[in-house]
Amino acid sequence: MESLNKTSIDLTLCCRDKDRSADVRVPLRALYGYTADKMEDMILGELYCAAVSPLPVFIRLQVDRVQRRRAARWEVKGEKSTEKAKTRPLLGSMVLVNSITCVPGQQTTVIIPETVLYSIQNKLYVPLNWFTKKHLLKIQHCLQELHTKLMRPEPTADFPNPDKVLTFDMANMAAFWSSDKDYSCLTPLKWQESARNLESALVLLCGPLTDDPAAKPTHAGEFRKHRLFFVNYGKFEETYTVW
């Protein structure tokens, strides 16, 4: 085989036809009688090497050489992956830093932002579809991206000169987030979610709810009856008396 390879190389080098890029004679042959698959098995597994031993020295050297080359390549690749993992993800790459898996049954209570409370308190009609969890989180964390304005509340006996508060700019926000007049803005589940959050906002403004029939009616209590009526609409005969 060595003589055959040497002859093929000499004929290729001595070829006078310079325009030819292919070999003149047959392709070179391996110097050992092991197929490529068997060599790959010996490179990947020590057990296979032990099973076919004793191996010629040059075969063993070739196996060790390929193993060291692959190990060095994986080591370099591992270092690059570690350095890449240490870098901070780009904004908008959807890769979260220290992400926490949220289980629906263990989610925290939704926080009602003060801007929502001030808007309701100043008699601005906040559409129901703005009370979804997604919109409330947007108000809480990205208020600078929404349309707001300063409004001075009506004076009261306790606060004759109230300070201005931040409320929604309803005209621009209605064009931005639409209104609940469109039936397609809320699915049944999103309606229940929004209604619960609106009830929580009214409770913060009106005080805790009570089952005492002699207590003075509040907006929160009346809206709670409204919400429960539609949530339990399948039990209409049972809930009608409460409504």
Secondary structure by P-SEA (a helix, b strand, c coil): caaaaaaaaaaaaacccccccccccccccccccccaaaaaaaaacaaaaaaaccccaaaaaaaaaaaaaaaaaaaaaaaaaaaaaacccccccccccbbbbbbccccccccccaaaaaaaaaccccccccccaaaaaaaacccccbbbbbbbcccccccccccbbbbbaaaaaaaacccccccccccaaaaaaaaaaaaaaaaaacccccccccccccaaaaaaaaaaaaaaccccccccccc
